[in-house]
Amino acid sequence: MDERHKGDGVAGSPEKRRVRLDARSRLARLVRQEVLPIDVPPPRPPRGGRRPFSETREELIRRLLDPELTLHEASLILNLSKATLRRYTDQGKLRCTRTAGGHRRFRLSDLLALVEGGQP
């Protein structure tokens, strides 16, 4: 058996074994140490639950019962092409609102009014 396989299970020359044992002892000292060698900010206090509501109860109910739909969603619901819906809004047959980017948004109640034959 050669020299590498004898001893305390650490392979290599006596110098390498000493360096590895020194590193292990330094690591053990750091683990036992209560003060860390780096600055760690104190932990932040936990956030308190849910965020506050940004809308009133009535606004929430209206948004859930009469959602705002995109042009694509409205065309799927009505089984009409997007061009037809654009034409209806330009002619005033269907009411829509516009986003800041100019995209059309439709209310479900306006789509149902169009289907029922009345003006929205």
C-alpha positions in Angstrom: 0.0 0.0 0.0 1.5 3.4 -0.9 1.6 6.5 1.2 -1.6 8.1 -0.2 -3.9 5.5 1.3 -2.6 5.5 4.9 -3.4 7.8 7.7 -6.6 9.8 8.5 -8.3 9.4 5.2 -6.9 12.6 3.7 -5.0 11.8 0.4 -1.9 13.6 -0.7 1.3 14.8 0.8 1.6 15.9 4.5 1.5 19.6 3.4 -1.7 19.1 1.5 -3.3 17.2 4.4 -2.3 20.1 6.8 -3.8 22.7 4.5 -7.1 20.7 4.2 -7.3 20.2 8.0 -6.6 23.9 8.5 -9.4 24.8 6.1 -11.8 22.4 7.9 -10.9 23.8 11.3 -11.4 27.4 10.0 -14.8 26.4 8.7 -15.7 24.8 12.0 -14.8 28.0 13.8 -16.9 30.1 11.4 -19.9 27.8 12.0 -19.6 28.2 15.8 -19.0 31.9 15.5 -22.0 34.1 16.4 -20.9 37.2 14.6 -20.7 36.8 10.9 -17.6 38.1 9.1 -19.8 40.2 6.7 -22.4 42.9 7.3 -25.9 41.4 7.0 -28.8 43.8 7.1 -31.4 43.2 9.8 -34.4 41.1 8.6 -37.4 43.1 7.3 -40.6 42.8 9.3 -43.2 40.6 7.7 -45.9 42.2 5.6 -49.3 42.2 7.1 -51.5 40.0 5.0 -53.4 41.1 1.9 -53.1 44.4 0.2 -55.9 46.8 0.7 -58.7 46.9 -1.9 -58.2 49.4 -4.7 -61.9 49.4 -5.7 -65.2 49.7 -3.9 -67.6 46.8 -3.4 -69.9 48.2 -6.2 -67.0 48.5 -8.6 -65.9 45.0 -7.9 -69.4 43.6 -8.4 -69.8 45.5 -11.7 -66.4 44.4 -12.9 -67.2 40.7 -12.2 -70.8 40.7 -13.5 -70.2 43.0 -16.5 -66.6 42.4 -17.6 -64.7 44.4 -20.1 -63.8 42.3 -23.2 -61.3 42.7 -25.9 -62.2 42.8 -29.6 -61.1 39.2 -30.0 -63.2 38.0 -27.1 -66.2 39.9 -28.3 -65.9 38.5 -31.8 -65.7 35.0 -30.3 -68.8 35.5 -28.2 -70.9 37.1 -31.0 -69.5 34.8 -33.7 -68.7 37.8 -35.8 -65.5 38.9 -37.5 -63.4 41.6 -35.9 -63.9 43.8 -39.0 -67.7 43.6 -38.5 -67.4 44.6 -34.9 -65.1 47.5 -35.9 -67.7 48.5 -38.4 -70.6 48.3 -35.9 -68.7 50.5 -33.5 -67.8 53.1 -36.2 -71.5 53.1 -37.2 -72.7 53.5 -33.6 -74.5 50.2 -33.5 -72.2 48.9 -30.7 -70.8 50.9 -27.9 -67.1 50.5 -27.0 -64.5 52.3 -24.9 -60.9 52.9 -26.0 -57.7 52.1 -24.0 -54.8 54.6 -23.9 -53.3 52.7 -26.8 -56.5 53.0 -28.9 -57.7 49.4 -28.5 -61.4 48.8 -28.3 -63.0 47.3 -25.2 -66.6 46.1 -25.0 -68.9 45.5 -22.0 -70.7 42.2 -21.9 -74.0 44.0 -21.3 -73.5 46.0 -24.5 -72.9 42.7 -26.4 -76.0 41.1 -24.9 -78.1 44.2 -25.9 -76.8 43.9 -29.5 -77.8 40.2 -29.6 -81.3 41.0 -28.1 -81.8 43.5 -30.9 -81.9 46.6 -28.8 -79.5 49.5 -29.0 -76.9 49.5 -26.2 
